[in-house]
Amino acid sequence: MSYSAEAYFQNEEPTIVTSADGVDELIDALLDAGPQRSVAVLAVRGRPTSELGLPDHEFEIAVDSRRQVGGLRYAGSHSDESGVWYAVGAQSGPDRLIYAHVGDESPFPADSELPIDVVRAAVKEFLSGGGERPSSVDWQQWPSDLR
């Protein structure tokens, strides 16, 4: 079965992603967009929604075009547990990492840097898996001191 996802990163209208090539195009667009638009928020279409009509999951992709690294954040359910997680990667410094979603700060834990190819692969897995949390990266509970 093939899935499609809505990706929000440039304006109020989502970019629709339907394939691995579409994931590459989305990440390339993020890398080209500059530091004020370095985050996209994705949700797979057709999954359950809340009473407010919001998706039951959210997948945030952050990129740093200068260093060719990024971060991943997943909110939703996994193995009968609901929560928010981030993909554990390298730690480039002692402080949190700051990306931006449509100009607003989007902080990530200091140990969340992943090579951009790992980010691409995880996003492709997210899409092909129908919005499930990718298993190709290691996950840790999102720190309570970050948004």
C-alpha positions as CSV (number, residue, x, y, z in Angstrom):
1,M,0.0,0.0,0.0
2,S,1.3,3.5,-0.8
3,Y,0.8,6.4,1.5
4,S,0.8,10.2,1.2
5,A,1.9,12.8,3.7
6,E,1.2,16.4,4.2
7,A,4.4,18.4,4.9
8,Y,4.1,21.9,6.4
9,F,7.2,24.1,6.1
10,Q,6.7,27.0,3.7
11,N,3.2,28.3,4.3
12,E,-0.2,27.3,5.4
13,E,-0.7,25.0,2.4
14,P,1.0,21.6,2.7
15,T,3.3,20.0,0.3
16,I,2.0,16.5,-0.5
17,V,4.7,13.8,-0.4
18,T,3.8,10.4,-2.0
19,S,7.1,8.7,-2.8
20,A,10.8,8.3,-1.9
21,D,11.6,10.8,-4.7
22,G,9.1,13.2,-3.1
23,V,10.9,12.8,0.3
24,D,14.2,13.7,-1.4
25,E,12.5,16.7,-3.1
26,L,11.1,17.8,0.3
27,I,14.5,17.5,2.1
28,D,16.3,19.3,-0.8
29,A,13.7,22.1,-0.6
30,L,14.4,22.4,3.2
31,L,18.1,22.4,2.6
32,D,17.7,25.2,0.0
33,A,15.2,27.2,2.1
34,G,17.7,28.7,4.6
35,P,17.9,28.7,8.3
36,Q,14.5,30.4,9.0
37,R,12.6,27.5,7.2
38,S,14.7,24.5,8.3
39,V,11.9,22.4,9.7
40,A,9.0,20.5,8.2
41,V,6.2,18.9,10.1
42,L,4.6,15.8,8.4
43,A,1.5,13.7,9.0
44,V,0.4,10.8,6.9
45,R,-3.1,11.1,5.4
46,G,-5.8,8.7,6.3
47,R,-4.7,8.0,9.8
48,P,-7.0,8.5,12.8
49,T,-7.6,12.1,14.1
50,S,-8.4,13.6,17.4
51,E,-11.8,15.1,18.3
52,L,-10.4,18.4,17.0
53,G,-9.5,16.8,13.7
54,L,-5.8,16.8,14.3
55,P,-3.6,13.8,13.2
56,D,-2.8,11.2,15.8
57,H,0.9,11.6,15.0
58,E,3.4,14.2,14.0
59,F,6.9,13.8,12.4
60,E,9.2,16.8,12.5
61,I,12.2,17.0,10.3
62,A,15.0,19.6,10.9
63,V,18.0,20.2,8.7
64,D,21.2,22.3,8.8
65,S,22.2,22.9,5.2
66,R,25.6,24.2,6.0
67,R,26.7,21.1,8.0
68,Q,24.5,18.6,6.1
69,V,22.9,17.2,9.3
70,G,19.5,17.1,10.7
71,G,17.2,15.9,13.5
72,L,13.9,14.0,13.9
73,R,11.1,14.2,16.4
74,Y,8.1,11.9,16.5
75,A,4.9,12.5,18.5
76,G,2.2,9.8,18.6
77,S,1.9,6.2,19.6
78,H,4.5,3.4,19.4
79,S,4.2,-0.1,20.8
80,D,1.1,0.9,22.8
81,E,2.8,3.9,24.4
82,S,2.0,7.5,23.5
83,G,4.6,10.2,23.8
84,V,7.2,12.3,22.1
85,W,10.6,11.0,21.0
86,Y,13.7,12.2,19.2
87,A,16.2,10.3,17.1
88,V,19.5,10.0,19.0
89,G,22.6,11.0,17.1
90,A,25.8,12.9,17.7
91,Q,26.3,15.7,20.1
92,S,28.0,18.7,18.5
93,G,28.1,20.8,21.6
94,P,26.8,21.2,25.2
95,D,23.6,23.2,24.3
96,R,20.5,22.4,22.4
97,L,20.3,22.8,18.7
98,I,18.1,25.5,17.2
99,Y,16.3,25.1,13.9
100,A,13.3,27.2,12.7
101,H,9.8,26.4,11.5
102,V,8.5,29.3,9.4
103,G,10.7,31.6,11.4
104,D,9.8,30.3,14.9
105,E,12.5,28.6,17.0
106,S,12.3,24.8,17.1
107,P,14.9,23.5,19.6
108,F,16.2,20.0,19.5
109,P,18.3,18.1,22.1
110,A,22.1,18.5,21.8
111,D,22.6,14.8,21.0
112,S,20.1,14.7,18.1
113,E,22.4,15.4,15.1
114,L,22.1,12.8,12.3
115,P,23.8,12.8,8.9
116,I,21.4,14.0,6.3
117,D,21.3,10.6,4.5
118,V,20.1,9.0,7.7
119,V,17.4,11.7,8.0
120,R,16.3,11.0,4.4
121,A,16.2,7.2,5.0
122,A,14.1,7.6,8.2
123,V,11.6,9.9,6.5
124,K,11.2,7.4,3.6
125,E,10.6,4.7,6.2
126,F,8.0,7.0,7.9
127,L,6.1,7.4,4.7
128,S,6.3,3.8,3.5
129,G,5.3,2.6,7.0
130,G,2.1,4.7,7.0
131,G,3.2,7.2,9.6
132,E,4.7,4.7,12.1
133,R,7.8,5.7,14.0
134,P,10.8,4.6,11.9
135,S,12.9,1.8,13.3
136,S,16.1,2.7,11.4
137,V,17.2,5.2,14.1
138,D,17.4,5.0,17.9
139,W,14.8,6.9,19.8
140,Q,14.8,8.6,23.2
141,Q,12.0,10.3,25.1
142,W,11.8,14.0,24.3
143,P,13.3,16.1,27.2
144,S,10.7,17.8,29.3
145,D,12.7,21.1,29.3
146,L,12.3,21.5,25.5
147,R,8.9,22.9,24.4
